[in-house]
Amino acid sequence: MALGVLWLVAALLAVRQTAAVLRLPPEERLTDFETWIGPHGVLRVPGPLYESGAFTGTPFAGLVLKPFTRSAEQNLGVFWTFGTLLLVVAIGFVAARILPRPVPRRAALFAAPAAISLMVVSLPVRNTFTLGQTSILPVLLVLLALLPRASARNSGVLVGLAAALEPAVLLFVPLLWMTGRRRAAGTAVGTFAVSSAFAWAVLPGDSAAYWVNHVAGAGLGRPADGLHNQSLHGLLLRLGLSGLLELALFGILAGAVAVIGLRRAAHYAADGQLLLAAAMTGCVAVAVSPTAWLHQQLWILLAVVGRVGRRQSDRIVWPVLVVMVMTLTAAAVVPTTKGIHLIGQNAPLLVAIAAACAVPFLDRGSPYWRRPVPTEYAEPEAGRWRGLPVLRFLRRPLNRPNVLLELLLIRAGYWCYAYIRGSAPETRSVAEHHAHRIIGLESALHIDIELWFNRLVAGSWIEGGMNYYYTTFHFLVPLSLLGWMYLRRPVAYRWARTALAITTVIALFGFWLYPLAPPRLMPSHGYIDTANGPQDLANPEFGPLTELSNQYAAMPSLHIGWSLWCAVVVVLLAPKLWMKLLGVLYPVLTTTVIVGTANHYLLDAVGGAVVLACGFSLQYVFVGRSRDPEGVAGKAREPAAPAGPADAGGAVSGSVRGHGTAEISRD
């Protein structure tokens, strides 16, 4: 059943990506195809291939791919698109075949559809589909060369042909040599030389231009300092270096990465991890090439197969990091804050270098390879009502979660939240209509105090303090509380952050279904925007948030939802009475601030309280109460030593049944 679902997901993703390309108008489809079928493309160019600078492939690529390109021209890219999809599917099957042996039957069955799904959603493959590039073919040829039953001659021919299409693949020759496959390495060099010589004989001028004038194509295509060039050369150019200094530093860094990366790749190849070795070598090629465009970075995604970490709970961190970097935009991985934004912009390169040179992948001989240190769990307790919790199979971990994984998930979650909130409907007329209804309802309930209190705050000595409170504490307090729980109360941290996440997701539905103009955007009623002043609502200016935030995402108020969450957590976990009182005071102050600054109505605050109650209730329904086994309230359960063969079965189960429990938090 699960296997069928995974294959269905892979098929749907493939169909969606194919349709996304084919439904584009012909002039917008496969835009890089202009270098092949355009008025000055390979098929029609009367003079040198590289005269326009648009064509970046090797002369050999220009020769062998012309027939395929002509077919693509005749079918408006349909043939090329489906051909690219078939290459992706082939890579998925080949990658599954060269996983380290022995492969559990379940893993072998799931490997191919999982690989295809990841590749289809990855940025390199999506970019290849959109542009009509050919960079997937060299990856497939190299992986075919690494199949266990591939002969030395066939392996060498395949690697040589791949290098003739993409010269950076020549780095696989040292890998073959260092792993004892010297005949294959020699055959690869010979095949590359013969293929390039053949292209030189047919296209002498173009070959000289590519290999000599442009130094293996380094000067072709878009500017090398563009963000899509994720090589060391591109990074140094973006940092402002140029000339001999940049070239010298690039040579030193590239040499170091190549030596370290290839030695590590040879080690893992000798260990039987051929797919990981290929991915590491490909990562070296990405880093040391003068240009490594987005469609050439598929090697980085293949590094997801490496196993990192001794603990079972840590095994997922590296795959999550790689998948996030290779499927999401830079802004989704790292905030765009000045300074650290450079990490996000160069994340593929950093991951490639880490995979090639730094990440301590496990050897197959390690005792943790097949039996990582198990995670200790507590079984869910029965709820007060029959049938609860619903998801009884979800056992609650008792250890402290991996900090990198938490940061990645928090960042990705917040990016999704900001994206959905910003994409919610913000039709002014609808939002103002809802605002009139809210104002009328509050008037009927005699709780319409916003206008009076807003005018009291505007221009007074507390206005600046409220504006600062509104923009700062909304994130500072919840994040600080999460950090404290992570360090001191890790079991409670998992419970609390899950409830906060559910609350936030529910609030997004409110933003979509009920766009609402906050009081500050209703100046006709006399409200004053204390932070931004009077607004031209046709062209508002809300500072840095003008283009980033949906100003009509006001119902429910997450300022109140999050502050109430903080109060609940503090009341349940704080050891001192004065701390609990401060926790209760926080949402009261927040309510005062959102009303005084004209950012929310009182009913928005009620909505925030409702979504928080729903968040805690749904968590209780799904996973039940949260308790800390053995009365350990403030310490994470640290894993024991790895289990030996004799006691592996008992150690792997590692569950706690909840005897003698002491309650640390409640739903």
C-alpha positions in Angstrom: 0.0 0.0 0.0 2.7 2.5 1.0 4.8 1.6 -2.0 1.8 2.2 -4.3 1.2 5.6 -2.7 4.8 6.5 -3.1 4.8 5.6 -6.8 1.6 7.5 -7.2 3.2 10.6 -5.7 6.2 10.2 -8.0 4.0 9.9 -11.0 1.9 13.0 -10.0 4.9 15.1 -9.4 6.4 14.0 -12.8 3.1 14.8 -14.6 2.8 18.1 -12.9 6.4 19.1 -13.8 5.9 18.0 -17.4 2.6 19.8 -17.7 4.1 23.0 -16.2 6.6 23.1 -19.1 4.2 22.0 -22.0 1.4 24.4 -21.1 3.8 27.4 -21.5 3.6 29.2 -24.9 6.2 28.0 -27.4 8.2 31.2 -27.1 8.4 30.8 -23.3 9.1 27.0 -23.3 12.6 25.7 -22.9 14.1 29.1 -23.1 17.7 27.9 -23.4 16.7 26.0 -26.5 17.2 29.3 -28.4 20.9 28.4 -28.3 19.9 25.3 -30.3 16.8 26.1 -32.4 16.7 29.9 -32.4 17.6 32.0 -35.4 21.2 31.9 -34.3 21.2 28.5 -32.7 23.3 25.4 -33.4 21.0 24.2 -36.1 21.1 27.3 -38.2 24.3 29.2 -37.3 26.3 29.8 -40.4 29.5 30.7 -38.5 31.2 29.7 -35.3 29.1 28.1 -32.5 30.4 30.5 -29.9 30.2 33.7 -31.8 27.1 34.9 -29.9 28.3 33.5 -26.5 24.9 32.0 -25.9 25.8 28.4 -26.6 27.9 27.0 -23.6 28.1 23.3 -24.4 31.2 21.5 -25.7 31.8 21.2 -29.5 31.2 17.4 -29.1 27.8 18.2 -27.5 26.9 20.4 -30.4 27.6 17.5 -32.8 25.8 14.6 -31.0 22.8 16.5 -29.8 21.8 18.1 -33.1 19.5 15.3 -34.2 17.7 15.4 -30.8 17.4 19.1 -31.0 15.9 19.0 -34.5 13.3 16.6 -33.2 12.6 18.9 -30.3 12.2 21.8 -32.8 9.6 19.9 -34.8 7.6 18.9 -31.7 7.8 22.2 -29.9 9.9 20.7 -27.1 7.5 17.8 -26.3 10.1 15.2 -27.3 12.8 16.9 -25.3 10.6 17.3 -22.2 9.5 13.7 -22.1 13.1 12.6 -22.9 14.3 14.6 -19.9 11.7 13.0 -17.7 12.8 9.5 -18.8 16.4 10.4 -17.9 15.3 11.4 -14.5 13.4 8.1 -14.1 16.4 6.2 -15.3 18.6 7.9 -12.7 16.2 7.0 -10.0 16.3 3.3 -10.9 20.1 3.3 -11.4 20.7 5.1 -8.1 18.6 2.4 -6.4 20.7 -0.3 -7.9 24.0 1.1 -6.6 23.0 1.6 -3.0 25.4 -0.1 -0.5 24.8 -3.8 -0.2 23.0 -5.5 1.5 20.0 -3.4 0.9 16.9 -4.3 3.0 14.0 -5.4 0.8 11.8 -2.5 1.9 14.5 0.0 1.2 15.2 -1.4 -2.2 11.5 -1.2 -3.2 11.1 2.4 -1.9 14.4 3.7 -3.2 13.5 4.3 -6.8 10.2 6.2 -6.4 11.7 8.2 -3.5 14.7 9.2 -5.6 12.4 10.1 -8.6 10.1 12.2 -6.4 13.0 14.1 -4.8 14.7 14.8 -8.2 11.5 16.0 -9.8 10.9 18.6 -7.1 14.5 19.7 -6.9 15.7 23.0 -8.3 18.3 21.5 -10.7 15.8 19.2 -12.4 13.0 21.9 -12.5 15.5 24.3 -14.0 16.6 21.7 -16.5 12.9 21.1 -17.5 12.3 24.8 -17.8 15.4 25.7 -19.8 15.8 22.6 -21.9 19.3 21.8 -20.8 21.2 18.5 -21.2 23.0 18.3 -17.9 21.1 15.3 -16.6 22.6 13.0 -19.3 26.2 13.1 -17.9 24.9 12.2 -14.4 23.1 9.2 -15.8 26.2 8.1 -17.8 28.4 8.3 -14.7 26.0 6.3 -12.5 25.6 3.6 -15.2 29.4 3.4 -15.2 29.3 2.6 -11.4 26.9 -0.3 -11.7 28.4 -3.3 -10.0 28.3 -5.4 -13.1 29.6 -2.8 -15.5 32.9 -3.9 -17.1 36.0 -1.7 -17.0 35.7 -0.9 -20.7 32.0 0.0 -20.5 32.6 2.1 -17.4 35.4 4.0 -19.0 33.5 4.6 -22.2 30.5 6.0 -20.3 32.6 8.3 -18.1 34.6 9.5 -21.1 31.4 10.3 -23.1 30.0 12.1 -20.0 33.2 14.2 -19.8 33.0 15.0 -23.5 29.6 16.5 -22.8 30.6 18.2 -19.5 34.3 18.5 -18.9 34.0 18.7 -15.1 33.1 15.0 -15.1 36.8 14.3 -15.8 37.2 14.4 -12.0 35.7 10.9 -12.0 38.9 9.6 -13.7 41.0 10.1 -10.5 38.3 8.4 -8.5 38.4 5.4 -10.8 42.2 5.4 -10.6 42.3 5.7 -6.8 39.8 2.8 -6.3 41.9 0.4 -8.4 39.8 0.7 -11.6 42.8 1.9 -13.6 41.8 0.3 -16.9 38.4 2.1 -16.6 40.2 5.3 -15.9 42.5 4.9 -18.9 39.5 4.0 -21.1 37.7 7.1 -19.9 40.6 9.4 -20.8 40.9 7.7 -24.2 37.2 8.1 -24.9 37.2 11.7 -23.9 40.2 12.4 -26.1 38.8 10.6 -29.1 35.4 12.3 -28.8 37.0 15.7 -28.4 39.4 15.0 -31.2 36.5 14.0 -33.5 34.7 17.2 -32.7 38.0 19.1 -33.3 38.3 17.5 -36.7 34.8 18.4 -37.7 34.7 21.8 -36.0 38.3 23.0 -35.6 37.5 26.6 -35.2 34.8 26.1 -32.6 36.9 23.6 -30.7 39.8 26.0 -30.5 37.5 28.7 -29.3 36.0 26.5 -26.6 39.1 24.9 -25.3 41.6 27.7 -25.8 40.0 31.0 -26.0 37.3 30.3 -23.5 39.3 27.9 -21.3 37.0 25.0 -21.5 33.9 27.2 -21.8 34.6 29.2 -18.6 33.9 32.5 -20.4 30.6 31.5 -22.0 27.1 32.1 -20.9 25.9 34.4 -18.2 28.2 36.4 -15.9 30.2 34.2 -13.6 29.3 36.3 -10.6 25.6 35.5 -10.8 23.9 33.7 -7.9 23.1 30.6 -10.0 26.8 30.0 -10.4 27.5 28.0 -7.2 31.2 27.4 -7.7 34.1 28.8 -5.6 35.0 31.1 -8.5 31.5 32.5 -8.5 31.6 33.0 -4.7 34.9 34.9 -4.8 33.6 37.1 -7.6 30.5 37.9 -5.6 32.6 38.8 -2.6 34.3 41.5 -4.7 37.6 39.8 -5.5 39.0 39.9 -9.1 42.1 39.7 -11.1 45.1 37.6 -10.2 44.3 37.6 -6.5 40.9 36.0 -7.2 42.4 33.5 -9.6 45.2 32.6 -7.2 42.8 32.2 -4.2 40.4 30.2 -6.4 43.2 27.9 -7.5 44.3 27.2 -3.9 40.8 26.6 -2.6 39.8 24.5 -5.6 43.0 22.4 -5.2 42.3 21.8 -1.6 38.7 20.8 -2.1 39.7 18.5 -5.0 42.4 16.7 -3.0 40.4 16.3 0.2 37.1 15.5 -1.6 38.5 12.9 -4.0 40.4 11.1 -1.2 37.2 10.9 0.8 35.2 9.8 -2.2 37.8 7.0 -2.9 37.5 5.9 0.7 33.7 5.6 0.6 33.9 3.9 -2.8 36.2 1.3 -1.4 33.8 0.9 1.5 31.1 0.0 -1.1 29.2 3.3 -1.0 29.4 3.9 -4.7 26.5 6.3 -4.9 27.8 8.4 -2.1 31.3 8.4 -3.7 29.8 9.6 -7.0 27.8 12.3 -5.2 31.0 13.5 -3.4 33.0 13.6 -6.6 30.1 15.5 -8.3 30.1 18.0 -5.4 33.9 18.5 -5.9 33.1 19.2 -9.6 30.5 21.8 -8.6 32.9 23.6 -6.3 36.0 23.6 -8.5 34.4 24.3 -11.9 34.7 27.9 -13.1 30.9 27.8 -13.5 28.4 25.5 -11.9 24.9 26.6 -13.0 21.7 25.5 -11.2 21.0 22.7 -13.8 24.4 21.2 -13.1 24.0 20.8 -9.4 22.1 17.5 -9.3 25.1 15.9 -7.7 24.5 17.7 -4.5 21.0 16.2 -4.1 22.5 12.7 -4.5 24.6 13.3 -1.4 21.4 12.7 0.5 22.3 9.0 0.7 25.1 9.5 3.2 24.4 8.3 6.7 25.5 10.8 9.4 25.1 10.5 13.2 25.3 7.9 15.8 21.8 8.5 17.2 18.7 7.3 15.4 17.1 10.7 15.9 20.1 12.5 14.2 19.9 10.4 11.0 17.3 12.6 9.3 19.2 15.9 9.8 21.6 15.6 6.8 18.9 14.5 4.4 16.6 17.3 5.5 19.3 19.9 5.0 20.2 18.7 1.6 16.6 18.4 0.4 15.7 21.9 1.7 18.8 23.5 0.1 18.1 21.8 -3.3 14.4 22.2 -3.4 13.7 25.6 -1.7 14.8 29.1 -2.6 17.6 30.8 -0.6 15.1 32.9 1.3 13.3 29.8 2.5 16.5 28.3 3.9 18.1 31.3 5.5 16.5 34.7 6.4 17.3 37.6 4.1 18.8 39.6 7.0 21.9 41.5 5.9 25.0 39.5 6.6 23.6 36.0 7.0 21.8 36.3 3.6 25.1 35.3 2.0 24.7 31.8 3.6 21.4 31.3 1.9 22.6 32.7 -1.4 25.5 30.3 -1.4 23.9 27.4 0.4 24.3 24.8 -2.5 28.0 25.5 -2.7 28.4 25.3 1.1 26.5 22.0 1.2 28.6 20.7 -1.7 31.9 21.6 0.0 30.6 20.1 3.3 29.6 16.8 1.6 32.9 16.6 -0.2 35.3 17.6 2.6 33.7 17.7 6.0 30.6 15.7 6.8 31.6 12.6 8.7 29.6 10.0 6.8 29.5 6.6 8.5 31.5 3.6 7.2 29.6 0.4 6.6 31.9 -1.2 9.2 30.7 1.2 11.9 28.6 -0.4 14.7 26.2 2.5 14.1 25.7 1.8 10.4 22.8 -0.6 10.8 22.1 -0.1 14.5 22.1 3.6 15.5 21.6 4.5 19.2 17.9 4.1 19.6 15.6 6.9 20.7 13.8 6.4 24.0 10.1 6.8 23.7 7.1 7.1 26.0 3.9 5.5 24.9 0.9 7.9 24.7 -1.5 7.8 27.6 -5.2 7.1 27.3 -7.2 10.3 27.2 -10.3 11.1 29.3 -12.6 10.1 26.5 -12.7 6.8 24.6 -10.7 6.7 21.4 -8.2 9.3 22.4 -5.5 9.9 21.5 -6.3 9.2 17.8 -2.7 8.8 16.7 -1.7 6.2 19.2 1.1 5.0 17.0 3.0 8.3 17.5 5.3 7.6 20.4 6.7 10.7 22.2 10.5 10.9 22.1 12.2 11.6 25.5 15.5 12.9 24.2 16.4 16.5 23.2 15.8 17.0 19.5 18.6 17.8 17.2 19.2 21.6 17.3 20.1 21.9 13.6 17.0 20.0 12.6 14.8 22.2 14.8 16.3 25.4 13.3 15.7 24.1 9.8 12.1 23.1 10.5 11.4 26.4 12.3 12.9 28.4 9.4 11.0 26.4 6.8 7.8 26.6 8.8 8.0 30.4 9.3 8.8 30.9 5.6 5.7 28.9 4.6 3.7 30.9 7.1 4.9 34.2 5.8 4.4 33.0 2.2 0.8 31.8 2.8 0.0 34.9 4.9 1.4 37.2 2.2 -0.5 35.2 -0.5 -3.9 35.4 1.2 -6.6 37.4 -0.5 -6.2 41.1 0.3 -9.0 42.7 -1.6 -9.5 46.1 0.0 -13.2 46.3 -0.5 -13.8 42.9 1.1 -11.4 43.6 4.0 -13.1 46.9 4.7 -16.5 45.4 4.5 -15.5 42.8 7.2 -14.1 45.6 9.3 -17.4 47.5 9.2 -19.1 44.3 10.4 -16.6 43.8 13.2 -17.0 47.4 14.3 -20.8 47.0 14.3 -20.7 43.8 16.3 -18.4 45.3 18.9 -20.7 48.3 19.1 -23.6 46.0 19.7 -21.7 44.2 22.4 -20.5 47.5 24.0 -16.8 46.6 23.7 -15.9 49.1 21.0 -13.1 50.8 23.0 -10.5 50.8 20.2 -11.1 54.3 18.9 -11.0 55.9 22.4 -7.9 54.0 23.5 -6.1 54.6 20.2 -6.6 58.3 20.4 -5.4 58.2 24.0 -2.2 56.5 23.0 -1.5 58.5 19.9 0.9 61.4 20.6 1.3 60.4 24.3 4.5 59.4 26.0 3.6 55.7 25.8 3.2 55.7 22.0 6.8 54.9 21.2 7.0 52.2 23.8 3.9 50.5 22.4 5.2 50.6 18.8 8.5 49.1 20.0 6.7 46.4 22.0 4.5 45.5 19.0 7.3 45.0 16.6 9.8 43.3 18.9 8.2 41.2 21.6 6.0 39.2 19.2 9.0 37.2 18.1 11.5 37.7 20.9 9.4 36.2 23.7 8.2 33.0 22.0 11.6 32.3 20.6 13.3 32.9 23.9 10.9 30.6 25.6 11.4 27.9 23.0 15.2 28.2 23.5 14.9 27.9 27.3 12.6 24.8 27.0 15.0 23.2 24.5 17.9 23.6 26.9 16.1 22.9 30.2 12.8 21.1 29.5 13.3 19.2 26.2 10.2 16.9 26.6 8.0 19.9 27.3 9.6 21.7 24.3 8.3 19.1 21.9 4.8 19.4 23.3 4.8 23.2 23.4 6.3 23.7 19.9 3.8 21.3 18.4 0.8 23.2 19.9 2.3 26.5 18.7 2.7 25.1 15.2 -0.9 23.8 15.0 -2.1 27.2 16.3 -0.3 29.0 13.6 -1.5 26.7 10.8 -5.1 27.2 12.0 -4.6 31.0 11.9 -3.6 30.8 8.3 -7.1 29.6 7.4 -8.5 32.7 9.1 -6.3 34.9 7.0 -7.5 33.2 3.8 -11.2 33.0 4.7 -11.7 36.3 6.4 -9.4 39.2 5.2 -9.9 42.0 7.6 -8.8 45.7 7.5 -7.3 46.5 10.9 -8.3 49.8 12.7 -5.2 51.6 11.4 -6.4 51.0 7.8 -9.9 52.5 8.6 -9.0 56.2 8.9 -12.5 57.2 8.0 -13.5 56.1 11.5 -10.8 58.2 13.1 -8.2 55.6 13.9 -4.5 56.6 13.9 -1.6 54.4 12.7 0.8 55.2 15.5 3.7 53.5 13.8 3.4 54.6 10.1 1.2 57.7 10.3 -1.6 58.6 7.9 -1.8 56.4 4.8 -2.7 56.8 1.1 -4.5 53.4 1.0 -4.1 53.2 -2.7 -0.3 53.3 -2.2 0.4 52.5 1.4 3.9 52.6 3.0 4.4 50.4 6.0 8.2 50.5 6.0 10.1 47.2 5.3 6.8 45.2 5.5 5.1 47.0 2.7 5.9 44.4 0.1 6.3 41.4 2.4 3.3 41.3 4.6 -0.4 41.0 3.9 -1.9 44.0 5.8 -5.3 42.4 5.9 -4.2 39.3 7.7 -5.7 40.5 11.0 -8.2 37.9 12.1 -7.2 36.0 14.2 -4.5 38.0 16.0 -1.4 35.8 16.3 0.0 38.5 18.6 -2.6 37.3 21.1 -2.4 33.6 20.1 1.4 33.5 20.6 1.4 35.6 23.8 -1.3 33.3 25.3 0.8 30.3 24.3 3.7 31.9 26.2 1.4 32.4 29.2 0.2 28.8 29.2 3.7 27.4 29.0 5.1 29.7 31.7 2.2 28.9 34.1 2.8 25.2 33.6 6.5 25.1 33.8 7.8 28.1 35.8 8.8 27.1 39.4 8.1 30.5 41.0 4.8 32.2 41.5 6.1 35.6 40.4 7.2 34.0 37.1 3.7 32.6 36.6 2.3 36.1 37.2 4.6 37.6 34.6 3.5 35.0 32.2 -0.1 35.8 32.7 0.7 39.6 32.4 2.3 39.2 29.0 -0.9 38.5 26.9 -2.7 41.3 28.9 0.0 43.8 27.9 -0.1 42.5 24.3 -3.8 43.0 24.1 -3.3 46.6 25.4 -0.7 47.2 22.8 -2.5 45.8 19.7 -5.5 47.9 20.6 -3.6 51.1 21.5 -1.6 51.0 18.2 -4.8 50.4 16.1 -3.4 47.1 14.8 -6.3 44.9 15.9 -9.8 44.9 17.2 -10.8 43.2 20.5 -12.5 40.5 18.5 -9.2 39.8 16.8 -7.8 39.0 20.2 -10.7 36.7 20.9 -9.9 35.0 17.6 -6.3 34.5 18.7 -7.5 32.9 21.9 -9.8 30.6 20.0 -7.1 29.3 17.6 -4.8 28.7 20.5 -7.5 26.7 22.3 -7.9 24.7 19.0 -4.2 24.2 18.8 -3.9 22.6 22.3 -7.2 20.7 21.8 -6.1 19.2 18.5 -2.7 18.2 20.0 -4.6 16.5 22.9 -6.9 14.7 20.4 -4.0 13.5 18.2 -1.2 12.6 20.7 -2.8 12.8 24.2 -1.4 14.1 27.4 2.3 14.9 27.8 4.2 13.4 30.7 7.8 12.9 31.6 8.6 9.2 32.5 10.5 8.4 35.7 9.8 11.9 37.1 12.6 13.5 35.0 11.2 16.9 34.5 14.1 19.0 33.4 16.7 16.7 31.8 16.8 15.1 28.3 17.1 11.4 28.1 20.6 10.8 26.8 21.1 7.7 24.7 22.9 4.7 26.0 25.9 3.1 24.4 25.2 1.3 21.1 23.7 -2.1 21.5 25.7 -5.2 20.8 24.5 -8.1 18.7 23.3 -9.9 21.9 21.0 -7.2 23.2 20.2 -5.3 19.9 16.6 -6.4 19.8 15.8 -5.1 23.3 17.8 -1.9 22.8 16.2 -1.0 19.5 12.7 -1.1 21.0 13.7 1.3 23.7 10.2 2.4 24.8 9.0 3.6 28.2 5.6 2.4 29.2 5.0 5.3 31.6 5.2 3.6 35.0 5.8 6.0 37.9 5.3 9.0 35.7 5.4 12.6 37.0 3.4 15.2 35.1 5.4 18.1 33.7 2.9 19.6 31.4 -0.8 19.2 30.6 -3.0 19.9 27.6 
